[in-house]
């Protein structure tokens, strides 16, 4: 099963590398495989909660945006039995909101911010800006979604 899920990830990356936008349902399917691999590492200490209505599955966002946010959450937080990490995805208005509780790791290499900068650049052609907020208890990312009727051409 590990090899199957890894192959799905690799195939998806190859399929979307030339695309500017993908349907949310494709990105969530990819995220399922990505999370399968991450849960091999972290077990039940890493949780993903999805609340996405079926009618919003046809909205669009840049490919691999969710992987970037999940990797950031994993990179910057301690994940253990005593300190589980919960990532919650839901839609509010026309944004996909990705939140996670904060269990900050002691940073050794510094935070370059390249991942979030990359996400901002991928939204630039559409004059939209993803937002990122950190509170005492949680980290929040807000990714604008494109409805099928307003999706720019690739």
PAVEXTI-769192 format. One record per residue: chain; x, y, z of N, C-alpha, C in turn. Coordinates in steps of 0.02 Angstrom, whole numbers, padded with zeros to 5 digits, m for minus. Example, Ala and Ser with C-alpha at 12.3 -4.5 7.8 and 13.67 -1.06 7.14 Angstrom:
BEGIN
<node c="A" n_px="00660" n_py="m00284" n_pz="00390" ca_px="00615" ca_py="m00225" ca_pz="00390" c_px="00660" c_py="m00165" c_pz="00390"/>
<node c="A" n_px="00642" n_py="m00112" n_pz="00354" ca_px="00684" ca_py="m00053" ca_pz="00357" c_px="00645" c_py="00002" c_pz="00394"/>
***
This chain:
BEGIN
<node c="A" n_px="00042" n_py="m00060" n_pz="00000" ca_px="00000" ca_py="00000" ca_pz="00000" c_px="00044" c_py="00063" c_pz="00000"/>
<node c="A" n_px="00100" n_py="00060" n_pz="00036" ca_px="00146" ca_py="00117" ca_pz="00036" c_px="00168" c_py="00133" c_pz="m00035"/>
<node c="A" n_px="00188" n_py="00083" n_pz="m00072" ca_px="00212" ca_py="00093" ca_pz="m00141" c_px="00156" c_py="00121" c_pz="m00185"/>
<node c="A" n_px="00095" n_py="00095" n_pz="m00177" ca_px="00038" ca_py="00121" ca_pz="m00216" c_px="00026" c_py="00195" c_pz="m00202"/>
<node c="A" n_px="00025" n_py="00213" n_pz="m00138" ca_px="00012" ca_py="00283" ca_pz="m00120" c_px="00070" c_py="00328" c_pz="m00142"/>
<node c="A" n_px="00131" n_py="00304" n_pz="m00136" ca_px="00189" ca_py="00342" ca_pz="m00159" c_px="00185" c_py="00353" c_pz="m00235"/>
<node c="A" n_px="00165" n_py="00301" n_pz="m00271" ca_px="00158" ca_py="00306" ca_pz="m00344" c_px="00104" c_py="00357" c_pz="m00363"/>
<node c="A" n_px="00049" n_py="00359" n_pz="m00325" ca_px="m00004" ca_py="00407" ca_pz="m00337" c_px="00022" c_py="00479" c_pz="m00329"/>
<node c="A" n_px="00063" n_py="00489" n_pz="m00277" ca_px="00092" ca_py="00555" ca_pz="m00266" c_px="00136" c_py="00575" c_pz="m00324"/>
<node c="A" n_px="00179" n_py="00530" n_pz="m00344" ca_px="00226" ca_py="00544" ca_pz="m00398" c_px="00188" c_py="00558" c_pz="m00463"/>
<node c="A" n_px="00138" n_py="00518" n_pz="m00478" ca_px="00098" ca_py="00527" ca_pz="m00538" c_px="00063" c_py="00595" c_pz="m00537"/>
<node c="A" n_px="00036" n_py="00613" n_pz="m00480" ca_px="00001" ca_py="00677" ca_pz="m00474" c_px="00049" c_py="00736" c_pz="m00487"/>
<node c="A" n_px="00107" n_py="00733" n_pz="m00456" ca_px="00157" ca_py="00786" ca_pz="m00465" c_px="00174" c_py="00793" c_pz="m00539"/>
<node c="A" n_px="00184" n_py="00737" n_pz="m00573" ca_px="00199" ca_py="00739" ca_pz="m00645" c_px="00140" c_py="00767" c_pz="m00685"/>
<node c="A" n_px="00079" n_py="00749" n_pz="m00667" ca_px="00020" ca_py="00771" ca_pz="m00703" c_px="00007" c_py="00846" c_pz="m00696"/>
<node c="A" n_px="00023" n_py="00875" n_pz="m00638" ca_px="00004" ca_py="00944" ca_pz="m00626" c_px="00061" c_py="00994" c_pz="m00633"/>
<node c="A" n_px="00120" n_py="00971" n_pz="m00647" ca_px="00178" ca_py="01016" ca_pz="m00647" c_px="00173" c_py="01073" c_pz="m00698"/>
<node c="A" n_px="00136" n_py="01063" n_pz="m00751" ca_px="00129" ca_py="01116" ca_pz="m00802" c_px="00063" c_py="01155" c_pz="m00795"/>
<node c="A" n_px="00022" n_py="01137" n_pz="m00746" ca_px="m00043" ca_py="01169" ca_pz="m00737" c_px="m00039" c_py="01224" c_pz="m00685"/>
<node c="A" n_px="m00077" n_py="01276" n_pz="m00695" ca_px="m00080" ca_py="01331" ca_pz="m00647" c_px="m00132" c_py="01320" c_pz="m00593"/>
<node c="A" n_px="m00186" n_py="01285" n_pz="m00611" ca_px="m00241" ca_py="01273" ca_pz="m00564" c_px="m00266" c_py="01202" c_pz="m00572"/>
<node c="A" n_px="m00291" n_py="01174" n_pz="m00517" ca_px="m00322" ca_py="01108" ca_pz="m00517" c_px="m00386" c_py="01111" c_pz="m00476"/>
<node c="A" n_px="m00430" n_py="01063" n_pz="m00490" ca_px="m00491" ca_py="01059" ca_pz="m00450" c_px="m00474" c_py="01038" c_pz="m00379"/>
<node c="A" n_px="m00512" n_py="01065" n_pz="m00332" ca_px="m00502" ca_py="01049" ca_pz="m00262" c_px="m00508" c_py="00973" c_pz="m00250"/>
<node c="A" n_px="m00553" n_py="00940" n_pz="m00286" ca_px="m00561" ca_py="00867" ca_pz="m00275" c_px="m00497" c_py="00830" c_pz="m00294"/>
<node c="A" n_px="m00461" n_py="00853" n_pz="m00346" ca_px="m00397" ca_py="00822" ca_pz="m00364" c_px="m00345" c_py="00833" c_pz="m00309"/>
<node c="A" n_px="m00343" n_py="00894" n_pz="m00284" ca_px="m00295" ca_py="00911" ca_pz="m00232" c_px="m00309" c_py="00871" c_pz="m00167"/>
<node c="A" n_px="m00373" n_py="00861" n_pz="m00152" ca_px="m00390" ca_py="00822" ca_pz="m00092" c_px="m00375" c_py="00748" c_pz="m00101"/>
<node c="A" n_px="m00383" n_py="00723" n_pz="m00161" ca_px="m00364" ca_py="00654" ca_pz="m00176" c_px="m00289" c_py="00644" c_pz="m00166"/>
<node c="A" n_px="m00251" n_py="00692" n_pz="m00191" ca_px="m00179" ca_py="00691" ca_pz="m00182" c_px="m00162" c_py="00695" c_pz="m00107"/>
<node c="A" n_px="m00196" n_py="00739" n_pz="m00072" ca_px="m00182" ca_py="00748" ca_pz="m00001" c_px="m00194" c_py="00683" c_pz="00039"/>
<node c="A" n_px="m00243" n_py="00645" n_pz="00017" ca_px="m00258" ca_py="00581" ca_pz="00050" c_px="m00197" c_py="00535" c_pz="00045"/>
<node c="A" n_px="m00166" n_py="00530" n_pz="m00013" ca_px="m00106" ca_py="00489" ca_pz="m00021" c_px="m00048" c_py="00517" c_pz="00018"/>
<node c="A" n_px="m00040" n_py="00583" n_pz="00016" ca_px="00015" ca_py="00615" ca_pz="00052" c_px="00008" c_py="00603" c_pz="00127"/>
<node c="A" n_px="m00053" n_py="00610" n_pz="00153" ca_px="m00065" ca_py="00599" ca_pz="00224" c_px="m00055" c_py="00526" c_pz="00244"/>
<node c="A" n_px="m00070" n_py="00480" n_pz="00199" ca_px="m00058" ca_py="00409" ca_pz="00213" c_px="00016" c_py="00399" c_pz="00230"/>
<node c="A" n_px="00060" n_py="00428" n_pz="00189" ca_px="00132" ca_py="00421" ca_pz="00201" c_px="00153" c_py="00456" c_pz="00266"/>
<node c="A" n_px="00125" n_py="00513" n_pz="00279" ca_px="00143" ca_py="00550" ca_pz="00340" c_px="00119" c_py="00512" c_pz="00402"/>
<node c="A" n_px="00062" n_py="00479" n_pz="00397" ca_px="00036" ca_py="00443" ca_pz="00455" c_px="00075" c_py="00379" c_pz="00469"/>
<node c="A" n_px="00112" n_py="00355" n_pz="00420" ca_px="00158" ca_py="00300" ca_pz="00434" c_px="00212" c_py="00326" c_pz="00481"/>
<node c="A" n_px="00234" n_py="00387" n_pz="00470" ca_px="00285" ca_py="00418" ca_pz="00514" c_px="00258" c_py="00435" c_pz="00583"/>
<node c="A" n_px="00198" n_py="00465" n_pz="00585" ca_px="00174" ca_py="00494" ca_pz="00647" c_px="00115" c_py="00458" c_pz="00679"/>
<node c="A" n_px="00086" n_py="00409" n_pz="00645" ca_px="00030" ca_py="00372" ca_pz="00673" c_px="m00029" c_py="00417" c_pz="00689"/>
<node c="A" n_px="m00062" n_py="00400" n_pz="00744" ca_px="m00122" ca_py="00438" ca_pz="00765" c_px="m00105" c_py="00506" c_pz="00794"/>
<node c="A" n_px="m00042" n_py="00523" n_pz="00797" ca_px="m00022" ca_py="00587" ca_pz="00825" c_px="m00029" c_py="00644" c_pz="00774"/>
<node c="A" n_px="m00041" n_py="00626" n_pz="00712" ca_px="m00054" ca_py="00675" ca_pz="00659" c_px="m00124" c_py="00662" c_pz="00633"/>
<node c="A" n_px="m00167" n_py="00712" n_pz="00639" ca_px="m00237" ca_py="00704" ca_pz="00619" c_px="m00256" c_py="00757" c_pz="00567"/>
<node c="A" n_px="m00298" n_py="00736" n_pz="00521" ca_px="m00324" ca_py="00782" ca_pz="00470" c_px="m00399" c_py="00780" c_pz="00473"/>
<node c="A" n_px="m00429" n_py="00839" n_pz="00481" ca_px="m00502" ca_py="00845" ca_pz="00483" c_px="m00524" c_py="00885" c_pz="00422"/>
<node c="A" n_px="m00568" n_py="00856" n_pz="00381" ca_px="m00592" ca_py="00889" ca_pz="00320" c_px="m00666" c_py="00906" c_pz="00327"/>
<node c="A" n_px="m00683" n_py="00967" n_pz="00311" ca_px="m00753" ca_py="00988" ca_pz="00308" c_px="m00762" c_py="01027" c_pz="00243"/>
<node c="A" n_px="m00773" n_py="00990" n_pz="00189" ca_px="m00781" ca_py="01022" ca_pz="00124" c_px="m00845" c_py="00996" c_pz="00092"/>
<node c="A" n_px="m00891" n_py="01042" n_pz="00077" ca_px="m00954" ca_py="01023" ca_pz="00045" c_px="m00941" c_py="00999" c_pz="m00026"/>
<node c="A" n_px="m00979" n_py="00950" n_pz="m00047" ca_px="m00970" ca_py="00920" ca_pz="m00113" c_px="m00973" c_py="00970" c_pz="m00170"/>
<node c="A" n_px="m01016" n_py="01021" n_pz="m00164" ca_px="m01022" ca_py="01069" ca_pz="m00219" c_px="m00960" c_py="01113" c_pz="m00226"/>
<node c="A" n_px="m00917" n_py="01116" n_pz="m00175" ca_px="m00856" ca_py="01156" ca_pz="m00180" c_px="m00797" c_py="01116" c_pz="m00207"/>
<node c="A" n_px="m00805" n_py="01051" n_pz="m00218" ca_px="m00751" ca_py="01009" ca_pz="m00243" c_px="m00730" c_py="01028" c_pz="m00314"/>
<node c="A" n_px="m00772" n_py="01067" n_pz="m00349" ca_px="m00756" ca_py="01088" ca_pz="m00417" c_px="m00726" c_py="01158" c_pz="m00420"/>
<node c="A" n_px="m00711" n_py="01186" n_pz="m00361" ca_px="m00674" ca_py="01249" ca_pz="m00359" c_px="m00601" c_py="01234" c_pz="m00375"/>
<node c="A" n_px="m00563" n_py="01286" n_pz="m00390" ca_px="m00493" ca_py="01277" ca_pz="m00411" c_px="m00445" c_py="01313" c_pz="m00365"/>
<node c="A" n_px="m00384" n_py="01287" n_pz="m00362" ca_px="m00328" ca_py="01318" ca_pz="m00327" c_px="m00263" c_py="01294" c_pz="m00358"/>
<node c="A" n_px="m00208" n_py="01326" n_pz="m00342" ca_px="m00144" ca_py="01304" ca_pz="m00371" c_px="m00126" c_py="01233" c_pz="m00348"/>
<node c="A" n_px="m00098" n_py="01192" n_pz="m00393" ca_px="m00080" ca_py="01124" ca_pz="m00374" c_px="m00026" c_py="01122" c_pz="m00319"/>
<node c="A" n_px="m00031" n_py="01073" n_pz="m00277" ca_px="00017" ca_py="01059" ca_pz="m00223" c_px="00016" c_py="01112" c_pz="m00168"/>
<node c="A" n_px="m00033" n_py="01156" n_pz="m00169" ca_px="m00038" ca_py="01207" ca_pz="m00117" c_px="m00050" c_py="01175" c_pz="m00049"/>
<node c="A" n_px="m00091" n_py="01124" n_pz="m00046" ca_px="m00105" ca_py="01091" ca_pz="00018" c_px="m00044" c_py="01054" c_pz="00045"/>
<node c="A" n_px="m00007" n_py="01023" n_pz="00001" ca_px="00054" ca_py="00989" ca_pz="00023" c_px="00101" c_py="01039" c_pz="00056"/>
<node c="A" n_px="00108" n_py="01097" n_pz="00026" ca_px="00152" ca_py="01149" ca_pz="00053" c_px="00132" c_py="01166" c_pz="00125"/>
<node c="A" n_px="00067" n_py="01175" n_pz="00136" ca_px="00043" ca_py="01194" ca_pz="00202" c_px="00050" c_py="01137" c_pz="00253"/>
<node c="A" n_px="00036" n_py="01076" n_pz="00231" ca_px="00043" ca_py="01018" ca_pz="00276" c_px="00116" c_py="01008" c_pz="00294"/>
<node c="A" n_px="00160" n_py="01013" n_pz="00245" ca_px="00232" ca_py="01006" ca_pz="00259" c_px="00256" c_py="01059" c_pz="00307"/>
<node c="A" n_px="00231" n_py="01121" n_pz="00299" ca_px="00250" ca_py="01174" ca_pz="00346" c_px="00227" c_py="01158" c_pz="00417"/>
<node c="A" n_px="00166" n_py="01133" n_pz="00423" ca_px="00140" ca_py="01116" ca_pz="00490" c_px="00183" c_py="01062" c_pz="00522"/>
<node c="A" n_px="00201" n_py="01011" n_pz="00483" ca_px="00242" ca_py="00957" ca_pz="00508" c_px="00312" c_py="00982" c_pz="00526"/>
<node c="A" n_px="00340" n_py="01023" n_pz="00482" ca_px="00409" ca_py="01047" ca_pz="00492" c_px="00416" c_py="01090" c_pz="00555"/>
<node c="A" n_px="00366" n_py="01131" n_pz="00569" ca_px="00373" ca_py="01181" ca_pz="00622" c_px="00342" c_py="01160" c_pz="00689"/>
<node c="A" n_px="00312" n_py="01100" n_pz="00692" ca_px="00279" ca_py="01078" ca_pz="00754" c_px="00304" c_py="01011" c_pz="00777"/>
<node c="A" n_px="00306" n_py="01003" n_pz="00842" ca_px="00321" ca_py="00938" ca_pz="00872" c_px="00260" c_py="00895" c_pz="00865"/>
<node c="A" n_px="00271" n_py="00832" n_pz="00847" ca_px="00215" ca_py="00785" ca_pz="00840" c_px="00233" c_py="00724" c_pz="00881"/>
<node c="A" n_px="00193" n_py="00711" n_pz="00933" ca_px="00206" ca_py="00654" ca_pz="00976" c_px="00141" c_py="00635" c_pz="01012"/>
<node c="A" n_px="00145" n_py="00583" n_pz="01051" ca_px="00086" ca_py="00561" ca_pz="01090" c_px="00065" c_py="00617" c_pz="01138"/>
<node c="A" n_px="00113" n_py="00650" n_pz="01168" ca_px="00098" ca_py="00704" ca_pz="01215" c_px="00080" c_py="00769" c_pz="01180"/>
<node c="A" n_px="00097" n_py="00773" n_pz="01116" ca_px="00088" ca_py="00835" ca_pz="01079" c_px="00063" c_py="00820" c_pz="01008"/>
<node c="A" n_px="00000" n_py="00796" n_pz="01002" ca_px="m00025" ca_py="00780" ca_pz="00934" c_px="m00036" c_py="00844" c_pz="00894"/>
<node c="A" n_px="m00033" n_py="00836" n_pz="00828" ca_px="m00045" ca_py="00892" ca_pz="00783" c_px="m00109" c_py="00878" c_pz="00744"/>
<node c="A" n_px="m00155" n_py="00925" n_pz="00746" ca_px="m00219" ca_py="00919" ca_pz="00711" c_px="m00222" c_py="00974" c_pz="00658"/>
<node c="A" n_px="m00233" n_py="00953" n_pz="00596" ca_px="m00240" ca_py="00999" ca_pz="00540" c_px="m00313" c_py="00997" c_pz="00518"/>
<node c="A" n_px="m00344" n_py="01055" n_pz="00512" ca_px="m00415" ca_py="01059" ca_pz="00496" c_px="m00422" c_py="01099" c_pz="00431"/>
<node c="A" n_px="m00458" n_py="01071" n_pz="00382" ca_px="m00472" ca_py="01106" ca_pz="00319" c_px="m00547" c_py="01117" c_pz="00313"/>
<node c="A" n_px="m00566" n_py="01179" n_pz="00297" ca_px="m00635" ca_py="01195" ca_pz="00285" c_px="m00640" c_py="01255" c_pz="00239"/>
<node c="A" n_px="m00699" n_py="01267" n_pz="00213" ca_px="m00708" ca_py="01324" ca_pz="00168" c_px="m00749" c_py="01377" c_pz="00203"/>
<node c="A" n_px="m00724" n_py="01438" n_pz="00199" ca_px="m00761" ca_py="01495" ca_pz="00226" c_px="m00763" c_py="01547" c_pz="00170"/>
<node c="A" n_px="m00822" n_py="01566" n_pz="00151" ca_px="m00832" ca_py="01612" ca_pz="00095" c_px="m00798" c_py="01580" c_pz="00033"/>
<node c="A" n_px="m00752" n_py="01614" n_pz="00002" ca_px="m00719" ca_py="01587" ca_pz="m00057" c_px="m00646" c_py="01571" c_pz="m00043"/>
<node c="A" n_px="m00632" n_py="01549" n_pz="00018" ca_px="m00564" ca_py="01530" ca_pz="00036" c_px="m00563" c_py="01461" c_pz="00068"/>
<node c="A" n_px="m00512" n_py="01424" n_pz="00052" ca_px="m00498" ca_py="01362" ca_pz="00087" c_px="m00455" c_py="01380" c_pz="00147"/>
<node c="A" n_px="m00480" n_py="01363" n_pz="00206" ca_px="m00444" ca_py="01380" ca_pz="00268" c_px="m00411" c_py="01317" c_pz="00294"/>
<node c="A" n_px="m00346" n_py="01323" n_pz="00307" ca_px="m00307" ca_py="01267" ca_pz="00334" c_px="m00280" c_py="01291" c_pz="00401"/>
<node c="A" n_px="m00299" n_py="01258" n_pz="00455" ca_px="m00276" ca_py="01278" ca_pz="00521" c_px="m00241" c_py="01219" c_pz="00554"/>
<node c="A" n_px="m00196" n_py="01235" n_pz="00598" ca_px="m00167" ca_py="01183" ca_pz="00641" c_px="m00151" c_py="01212" c_pz="00709"/>
<node c="A" n_px="m00157" n_py="01169" n_pz="00759" ca_px="m00137" ca_py="01191" ca_pz="00826" c_px="m00062" c_py="01200" c_pz="00827"/>
<node c="A" n_px="m00038" n_py="01242" n_pz="00872" ca_px="00034" ca_py="01255" ca_pz="00876" c_px="00066" c_py="01212" c_pz="00931"/>
<node c="A" n_px="00116" n_py="01177" n_pz="00911" ca_px="00160" ca_py="01138" ca_pz="00955" c_px="00231" c_py="01152" c_pz="00931"/>
<node c="A" n_px="00253" n_py="01216" n_pz="00936" ca_px="00316" ca_py="01236" ca_pz="00903" c_px="00376" c_py="01194" c_pz="00922"/>
<node c="A" n_px="00413" n_py="01175" n_pz="00870" ca_px="00478" ca_py="01143" ca_pz="00878" c_px="00529" c_py="01196" c_pz="00895"/>
<node c="A" n_px="00581" n_py="01176" n_pz="00928" ca_px="00637" ca_py="01222" ca_pz="00937" c_px="00672" c_py="01226" c_pz="00869"/>
<node c="A" n_px="00670" n_py="01284" n_pz="00838" ca_px="00699" ca_py="01292" ca_pz="00771" c_px="00775" c_py="01290" c_pz="00774"/>
<node c="A" n_px="00804" n_py="01250" n_pz="00730" ca_px="00877" ca_py="01246" ca_pz="00728" c_px="00905" c_py="01279" c_pz="00665"/>
<node c="A" n_px="00868" n_py="01274" n_pz="00609" ca_px="00894" ca_py="01301" ca_pz="00546" c_px="00863" c_py="01367" c_pz="00526"/>
<node c="A" n_px="00817" n_py="01392" n_pz="00565" ca_px="00785" ca_py="01454" ca_pz="00547" c_px="00728" c_py="01443" c_pz="00498"/>
<node c="A" n_px="00684" n_py="01490" n_pz="00494" ca_px="00626" ca_py="01487" ca_pz="00451" c_px="00638" c_py="01531" c_pz="00390"/>
<node c="A" n_px="00644" n_py="01501" n_pz="00332" ca_px="00658" ca_py="01540" ca_pz="00272" c_px="00596" c_py="01571" c_pz="00241"/>
<node c="A" n_px="00537" n_py="01541" n_pz="00252" ca_px="00475" ca_py="01567" ca_pz="00224" c_px="00468" c_py="01554" c_pz="00149"/>
<node c="A" n_px="00512" n_py="01513" n_pz="00121" ca_px="00510" ca_py="01501" ca_pz="00049" c_px="00445" c_py="01468" c_pz="00027"/>
<node c="A" n_px="00419" n_py="01422" n_pz="00066" ca_px="00357" ca_py="01388" ca_pz="00048" c_px="00298" c_py="01436" c_pz="00041"/>
<node c="A" n_px="00290" n_py="01480" n_pz="00089" ca_px="00235" ca_py="01528" ca_pz="00087" c_px="00246" c_py="01580" c_pz="00032"/>
<node c="A" n_px="00308" n_py="01598" n_pz="00022" ca_px="00324" ca_py="01645" ca_pz="m00032" c_px="00306" c_py="01613" c_pz="m00100"/>
<node c="A" n_px="00320" n_py="01549" n_pz="m00107" ca_px="00303" ca_py="01513" ca_pz="m00168" c_px="00227" c_py="01514" c_pz="m00179"/>
<node c="A" n_px="00189" n_py="01502" n_pz="m00127" ca_px="00115" ca_py="01504" ca_pz="m00134" c_px="00092" c_py="01574" c_pz="m00155"/>
<node c="A" n_px="00119" n_py="01625" n_pz="m00125" ca_px="00100" ca_py="01693" ca_pz="m00144" c_px="00114" c_py="01705" c_pz="m00218"/>
<node c="A" n_px="00173" n_py="01683" n_pz="m00242" ca_px="00191" ca_py="01694" ca_pz="m00312" c_px="00144" c_py="01657" c_pz="m00359"/>
<node c="A" n_px="00119" n_py="01598" n_pz="m00338" ca_px="00075" ca_py="01560" ca_pz="m00382" c_px="00005" c_py="01591" c_pz="m00386"/>
<node c="A" n_px="m00011" n_py="01635" n_pz="m00339" ca_px="m00075" ca_py="01672" ca_pz="m00342" c_px="m00067" c_py="01739" c_pz="m00377"/>
<node c="A" n_px="m00006" n_py="01765" n_pz="m00383" ca_px="00006" ca_py="01831" ca_pz="m00413" c_px="m00027" c_py="01842" c_pz="m00481"/>
<node c="A" n_px="m00023" n_py="01794" n_pz="m00527" ca_px="m00054" ca_py="01807" ca_pz="m00593" c_px="m00129" c_py="01820" c_pz="m00590"/>
<node c="A" n_px="m00161" n_py="01802" n_pz="m00535" ca_px="m00234" ca_py="01809" ca_pz="m00528" c_px="m00252" c_py="01869" c_pz="m00484"/>
<node c="A" n_px="m00202" n_py="01908" n_pz="m00465" ca_px="m00213" ca_py="01966" ca_pz="m00421" c_px="m00249" c_py="01947" c_pz="m00356"/>
<node c="A" n_px="m00231" n_py="01889" n_pz="m00330" ca_px="m00257" ca_py="01866" ca_pz="m00266" c_px="m00198" c_py="01851" c_pz="m00220"/>
<node c="A" n_px="m00210" n_py="01857" n_pz="m00156" ca_px="m00156" ca_py="01846" ca_pz="m00108" c_px="m00180" c_py="01798" c_pz="m00054"/>
<node c="A" n_px="m00145" n_py="01742" n_pz="m00046" ca_px="m00161" ca_py="01700" ca_pz="00012" c_px="m00139" c_py="01735" c_pz="00076"/>
<node c="A" n_px="m00175" n_py="01722" n_pz="00129" ca_px="m00157" ca_py="01755" ca_pz="00193" c_px="m00135" c_py="01702" c_pz="00242"/>
<node c="A" n_px="m00090" n_py="01722" n_pz="00287" ca_px="m00064" ca_py="01677" ca_pz="00338" c_px="m00063" c_py="01714" c_pz="00404"/>
<node c="A" n_px="m00091" n_py="01682" n_pz="00456" ca_px="m00095" ca_py="01713" ca_pz="00522" c_px="m00073" c_py="01664" c_pz="00575"/>
<node c="A" n_px="m00039" n_py="01689" n_pz="00624" ca_px="m00018" ca_py="01648" ca_pz="00681" c_px="m00044" c_py="01679" c_pz="00744"/>
<node c="A" n_px="m00079" n_py="01640" n_pz="00785" ca_px="m00102" ca_py="01662" ca_pz="00850" c_px="m00063" c_py="01624" c_pz="00903"/>
<node c="A" n_px="m00080" n_py="01635" n_pz="00965" ca_px="m00046" ca_py="01598" ca_pz="01018" c_px="m00061" c_py="01523" c_pz="01014"/>
<node c="A" n_px="m00120" n_py="01505" n_pz="00990" ca_px="m00141" ca_py="01435" ca_pz="00992" c_px="m00140" c_py="01400" c_pz="00924"/>
<node c="A" n_px="m00141" n_py="01438" n_pz="00869" ca_px="m00149" ca_py="01405" ca_pz="00804" c_px="m00117" c_py="01445" c_pz="00747"/>
<node c="A" n_px="m00109" n_py="01410" n_pz="00692" ca_px="m00084" ca_py="01439" ca_pz="00630" c_px="m00141" c_py="01433" c_pz="00580"/>
<node c="A" n_px="m00155" n_py="01486" n_pz="00542" ca_px="m00209" ca_py="01487" ca_pz="00494" c_px="m00183" c_py="01509" c_pz="00426"/>
<node c="A" n_px="m00202" n_py="01472" n_pz="00375" ca_px="m00187" ca_py="01491" ca_pz="00306" c_px="m00253" c_py="01497" c_pz="00269"/>
<node c="A" n_px="m00260" n_py="01549" n_pz="00229" ca_px="m00321" ca_py="01562" ca_pz="00190" c_px="m00302" c_py="01564" c_pz="00117"/>
<node c="A" n_px="m00324" n_py="01513" n_pz="00080" ca_px="m00308" ca_py="01507" ca_pz="00009" c_px="m00370" c_py="01525" c_pz="m00032"/>
<node c="A" n_px="m00366" n_py="01578" n_pz="m00073" ca_px="m00423" ca_py="01594" ca_pz="m00116" c_px="m00439" c_py="01537" c_pz="m00164"/>
<node c="A" n_px="m00504" n_py="01525" n_pz="m00174" ca_px="m00527" ca_py="01474" ca_pz="m00220" c_px="m00559" c_py="01508" c_pz="m00280"/>
<node c="A" n_px="m00554" n_py="01476" n_pz="m00337" ca_px="m00586" ca_py="01499" ca_pz="m00398" c_px="m00646" c_py="01454" c_pz="m00412"/>
<node c="A" n_px="m00703" n_py="01485" n_pz="m00423" ca_px="m00762" ca_py="01446" ca_pz="m00442" c_px="m00753" c_py="01427" c_pz="m00516"/>
<node c="A" n_px="m00784" n_py="01372" n_pz="m00536" ca_px="m00778" ca_py="01349" ca_pz="m00604" c_px="m00797" c_py="01404" c_pz="m00654"/>
<node c="A" n_px="m00849" n_py="01442" n_pz="m00638" ca_px="m00873" ca_py="01493" ca_pz="m00684" c_px="m00825" c_py="01553" c_pz="m00690"/>
<node c="A" n_px="m00782" n_py="01562" n_pz="m00640" ca_px="m00737" ca_py="01619" ca_pz="m00641" c_px="m00663" c_py="01598" c_pz="m00647"/>
<node c="A" n_px="m00652" n_py="01534" n_pz="m00659" ca_px="m00583" ca_py="01509" ca_pz="m00664" c_px="m00548" c_py="01540" c_pz="m00724"/>
<node c="A" n_px="m00489" n_py="01570" n_pz="m00712" ca_px="m00450" ca_py="01595" ca_pz="m00768" c_px="m00425" c_py="01538" c_pz="m00811"/>
<node c="A" n_px="m00413" n_py="01550" n_pz="m00874" ca_px="m00386" ca_py="01497" ca_pz="m00916" c_px="m00314" c_py="01485" c_pz="m00899"/>
<node c="A" n_px="m00292" n_py="01422" n_pz="m00906" ca_px="m00223" ca_py="01404" ca_pz="m00892" c_px="m00176" c_py="01431" c_pz="m00945"/>
***
